[in-house]
Amino acid sequence: MARSKGNKTGQANKRPKLNPIFFLNGDLHKKLEVNRGRDLLRAWNYPKGEVRTYNYTDTLRFMEPAFTTPQVAAMFGRNRITIERAIWNGNIEVPQHQYTLTEDRRLIKYMWSEDDILGLLDYFASVHRGRPRQDGRQTASADLPTPREVRAMIRHDGQTLGINDGVFVPTWKANK
């Protein structure tokens, strides 16, 4: 009987998976067509507004993941509105966004790269939480992840479960 998944030894194939939305060369792309026989990938380049053709294997090697605002909010334990308010107030740089491929090109959603997420971490680390202190100092939030933990969340490295007050909580340990 043939196995439905994996090879003869029962291990799953190690081929990387191409996400439909990704960053390549710093630009946001949407996968349109893959021709593995010719090793080609056609993708829509959002900042340039045109279809580009790339080498498929090189794209798999050099692409970076793109994250939505709710995914980024879950990484930091903040609300989506808090992050969008920081964008609207000009406190952080506006991330690249996905738009409709029609004539009007309406904004669909913001897509975050690793650099955008680390910039948001810097912003949250500098924001005072609570009422203003009388001495004028800022109190940073203690529940923010470290930059290493953020990179581990982005790359899905070393996720383990820790116990906090009897509740299993995901924790990340980054590679050095």
TORKOL-4160 file (C-alpha; in steps of 0.2 Angstrom, whole numbers, padded with zeros to 4 digits, m for minus):
176
<pt num="1" X="0000" Y="0000" Z="0000"/>
<pt num="2" X="0007" Y="0017" Z="m0005"/>
<pt num="3" X="0009" Y="0031" Z="0008"/>
<pt num="4" X="m0001" Y="0046" Z="0005"/>
<pt num="5" X="0012" Y="0058" Z="0012"/>
<pt num="6" X="0031" Y="0058" Z="0013"/>
<pt num="7" X="0044" Y="0046" Z="0005"/>
<pt num="8" X="0048" Y="0028" Z="0008"/>
<pt num="9" X="0055" Y="0030" Z="0025"/>
<pt num="10" X="0039" Y="0038" Z="0031"/>
<pt num="11" X="0047" Y="0056" Z="0033"/>
<pt num="12" X="0038" Y="0071" Z="0026"/>
<pt num="13" X="0045" Y="0080" Z="0011"/>
<pt num="14" X="0057" Y="0094" Z="0016"/>
<pt num="15" X="0052" Y="0105" Z="0001"/>
<pt num="16" X="0049" Y="0123" Z="0007"/>
<pt num="17" X="0031" Y="0130" Z="0004"/>
<pt num="18" X="0028" Y="0146" Z="m0005"/>
<pt num="19" X="0016" Y="0157" Z="0004"/>
<pt num="20" X="0004" Y="0167" Z="m0008"/>
<pt num="21" X="0010" Y="0183" Z="0000"/>
<pt num="22" X="0029" Y="0186" Z="0003"/>
<pt num="23" X="0043" Y="0199" Z="0003"/>
<pt num="24" X="0057" Y="0198" Z="m0010"/>
<pt num="25" X="0070" Y="0211" Z="m0012"/>
<pt num="26" X="0061" Y="0222" Z="0001"/>
<pt num="27" X="0045" Y="0222" Z="m0010"/>
<pt num="28" X="0028" Y="0214" Z="m0006"/>
<pt num="29" X="0023" Y="0201" Z="m0019"/>
<pt num="30" X="0008" Y="0190" Z="m0022"/>
<pt num="31" X="0011" Y="0173" Z="m0031"/>
<pt num="32" X="0001" Y="0172" Z="m0047"/>
<pt num="33" X="0008" Y="0157" Z="m0056"/>
<pt num="34" X="0021" Y="0144" Z="m0053"/>
<pt num="35" X="0029" Y="0133" Z="m0067"/>
<pt num="36" X="0041" Y="0121" Z="m0058"/>
<pt num="37" X="0045" Y="0112" Z="m0074"/>
<pt num="38" X="0053" Y="0128" Z="m0080"/>
<pt num="39" X="0058" Y="0134" Z="m0063"/>
<pt num="40" X="0048" Y="0151" Z="m0065"/>
<pt num="41" X="0037" Y="0161" Z="m0053"/>
<pt num="42" X="0026" Y="0175" Z="m0059"/>
<pt num="43" X="0021" Y="0187" Z="m0045"/>
<pt num="44" X="0013" Y="0204" Z="m0043"/>
<pt num="45" X="0025" Y="0217" Z="m0036"/>
<pt num="46" X="0014" Y="0228" Z="m0026"/>
<pt num="47" X="0026" Y="0244" Z="m0024"/>
<pt num="48" X="0030" Y="0244" Z="m0043"/>
<pt num="49" X="0012" Y="0239" Z="m0048"/>
<pt num="50" X="0017" Y="0226" Z="m0061"/>
<pt num="51" X="0019" Y="0207" Z="m0064"/>
<pt num="52" X="0037" Y="0201" Z="m0062"/>
<pt num="53" X="0045" Y="0184" Z="m0067"/>
<pt num="54" X="0057" Y="0176" Z="m0055"/>
<pt num="55" X="0067" Y="0160" Z="m0053"/>
<pt num="56" X="0057" Y="0149" Z="m0042"/>
<pt num="57" X="0071" Y="0140" Z="m0032"/>
<pt num="58" X="0079" Y="0157" Z="m0029"/>
<pt num="59" X="0063" Y="0164" Z="m0023"/>
<pt num="60" X="0061" Y="0150" Z="m0011"/>
<pt num="61" X="0078" Y="0153" Z="m0004"/>
<pt num="62" X="0077" Y="0172" Z="m0002"/>
<pt num="63" X="0059" Y="0176" Z="0001"/>
<pt num="64" X="0053" Y="0183" Z="0018"/>
<pt num="65" X="0036" Y="0179" Z="0026"/>
<pt num="66" X="0023" Y="0193" Z="0027"/>
<pt num="67" X="0012" Y="0195" Z="0042"/>
<pt num="68" X="m0005" Y="0203" Z="0044"/>
<pt num="69" X="m0009" Y="0215" Z="0057"/>
<pt num="70" X="m0019" Y="0203" Z="0068"/>
<pt num="71" X="m0004" Y="0191" Z="0068"/>
<pt num="72" X="0008" Y="0205" Z="0073"/>
<pt num="73" X="m0004" Y="0210" Z="0087"/>
<pt num="74" X="m0004" Y="0192" Z="0094"/>
<pt num="75" X="0015" Y="0192" Z="0094"/>
<pt num="76" X="0015" Y="0208" Z="0105"/>
<pt num="77" X="m0001" Y="0204" Z="0115"/>
<pt num="78" X="m0009" Y="0220" Z="0109"/>
<pt num="79" X="m0025" Y="0225" Z="0100"/>
<pt num="80" X="m0025" Y="0227" Z="0082"/>
<pt num="81" X="m0033" Y="0245" Z="0085"/>
<pt num="82" X="m0018" Y="0250" Z="0095"/>
<pt num="83" X="m0006" Y="0246" Z="0081"/>
<pt num="84" X="m0017" Y="0254" Z="0068"/>
<pt num="85" X="m0018" Y="0270" Z="0079"/>
<pt num="86" X="0001" Y="0270" Z="0079"/>
<pt num="87" X="0001" Y="0270" Z="0060"/>
<pt num="88" X="m0012" Y="0283" Z="0058"/>
<pt num="89" X="m0004" Y="0295" Z="0071"/>
<pt num="90" X="0013" Y="0293" Z="0062"/>
<pt num="91" X="0022" Y="0285" Z="0077"/>
<pt num="92" X="0029" Y="0271" Z="0066"/>
<pt num="93" X="0033" Y="0269" Z="0047"/>
<pt num="94" X="0018" Y="0264" Z="0037"/>
<pt num="95" X="0021" Y="0245" Z="0032"/>
<pt num="96" X="0018" Y="0240" Z="0014"/>
<pt num="97" X="0000" Y="0235" Z="0010"/>
<pt num="98" X="m0010" Y="0224" Z="m0001"/>
<pt num="99" X="m0022" Y="0232" Z="m0013"/>
<pt num="100" X="m0035" Y="0227" Z="m0025"/>
<pt num="101" X="m0029" Y="0223" Z="m0043"/>
<pt num="102" X="m0043" Y="0234" Z="m0051"/>
<pt num="103" X="m0042" Y="0252" Z="m0057"/>
<pt num="104" X="m0046" Y="0260" Z="m0040"/>
<pt num="105" X="m0033" Y="0250" Z="m0030"/>
<pt num="106" X="m0041" Y="0251" Z="m0013"/>
<pt num="107" X="m0031" Y="0246" Z="0002"/>
<pt num="108" X="m0035" Y="0228" Z="0008"/>
<pt num="109" X="m0023" Y="0226" Z="0023"/>
<pt num="110" X="m0006" Y="0230" Z="0029"/>
<pt num="111" X="0007" Y="0217" Z="0027"/>
<pt num="112" X="0022" Y="0217" Z="0039"/>
<pt num="113" X="0040" Y="0212" Z="0036"/>
<pt num="114" X="0053" Y="0207" Z="0049"/>
<pt num="115" X="0060" Y="0225" Z="0049"/>
<pt num="116" X="0043" Y="0233" Z="0051"/>
<pt num="117" X="0039" Y="0221" Z="0066"/>
<pt num="118" X="0056" Y="0225" Z="0074"/>
<pt num="119" X="0052" Y="0244" Z="0072"/>
<pt num="120" X="0035" Y="0242" Z="0080"/>
<pt num="121" X="0044" Y="0233" Z="0095"/>
<pt num="122" X="0056" Y="0248" Z="0097"/>
<pt num="123" X="0040" Y="0260" Z="0097"/>
<pt num="124" X="0031" Y="0249" Z="0110"/>
<pt num="125" X="0047" Y="0249" Z="0121"/>
<pt num="126" X="0048" Y="0268" Z="0121"/>
<pt num="127" X="0029" Y="0271" Z="0125"/>
<pt num="128" X="0024" Y="0275" Z="0143"/>
<pt num="129" X="0010" Y="0264" Z="0149"/>
<pt num="130" X="m0002" Y="0271" Z="0162"/>
<pt num="131" X="m0004" Y="0288" Z="0170"/>
<pt num="132" X="0010" Y="0300" Z="0168"/>
<pt num="133" X="0023" Y="0299" Z="0182"/>
<pt num="134" X="0027" Y="0315" Z="0192"/>
<pt num="135" X="0045" Y="0313" Z="0189"/>
<pt num="136" X="0043" Y="0313" Z="0170"/>
<pt num="137" X="0051" Y="0296" Z="0168"/>
<pt num="138" X="0043" Y="0283" Z="0156"/>
<pt num="139" X="0038" Y="0265" Z="0162"/>
<pt num="140" X="0040" Y="0253" Z="0148"/>
<pt num="141" X="0028" Y="0238" Z="0147"/>
<pt num="142" X="0035" Y="0222" Z="0156"/>
<pt num="143" X="0026" Y="0210" Z="0145"/>
<pt num="144" X="0034" Y="0214" Z="0128"/>
<pt num="145" X="0045" Y="0201" Z="0120"/>
<pt num="146" X="0063" Y="0203" Z="0118"/>
<pt num="147" X="0070" Y="0206" Z="0100"/>
<pt num="148" X="0076" Y="0188" Z="0100"/>
<pt num="149" X="0059" Y="0181" Z="0105"/>
<pt num="150" X="0051" Y="0191" Z="0091"/>
<pt num="151" X="0064" Y="0184" Z="0078"/>
<pt num="152" X="0060" Y="0167" Z="0084"/>
<pt num="153" X="0041" Y="0170" Z="0083"/>
<pt num="154" X="0044" Y="0176" Z="0065"/>
<pt num="155" X="0054" Y="0161" Z="0060"/>
<pt num="156" X="0044" Y="0149" Z="0071"/>
<pt num="157" X="0060" Y="0143" Z="0079"/>
<pt num="158" X="0061" Y="0134" Z="0096"/>
<pt num="159" X="0043" Y="0136" Z="0101"/>
<pt num="160" X="0040" Y="0127" Z="0118"/>
<pt num="161" X="0026" Y="0127" Z="0131"/>
<pt num="162" X="0030" Y="0134" Z="0148"/>
<pt num="163" X="0018" Y="0133" Z="0163"/>
<pt num="164" X="0013" Y="0150" Z="0170"/>
<pt num="165" X="0001" Y="0149" Z="0185"/>
<pt num="166" X="m0005" Y="0132" Z="0179"/>
<pt num="167" X="m0008" Y="0137" Z="0162"/>
<pt num="168" X="0002" Y="0132" Z="0147"/>
<pt num="169" X="0009" Y="0147" Z="0138"/>
<pt num="170" X="0019" Y="0147" Z="0122"/>
<pt num="171" X="0037" Y="0153" Z="0124"/>
<pt num="172" X="0050" Y="0155" Z="0111"/>
<pt num="173" X="0069" Y="0152" Z="0112"/>
<pt num="174" X="0079" Y="0160" Z="0098"/>
<pt num="175" X="0094" Y="0153" Z="0090"/>
<pt num="176" X="0110" Y="0163" Z="0092"/>
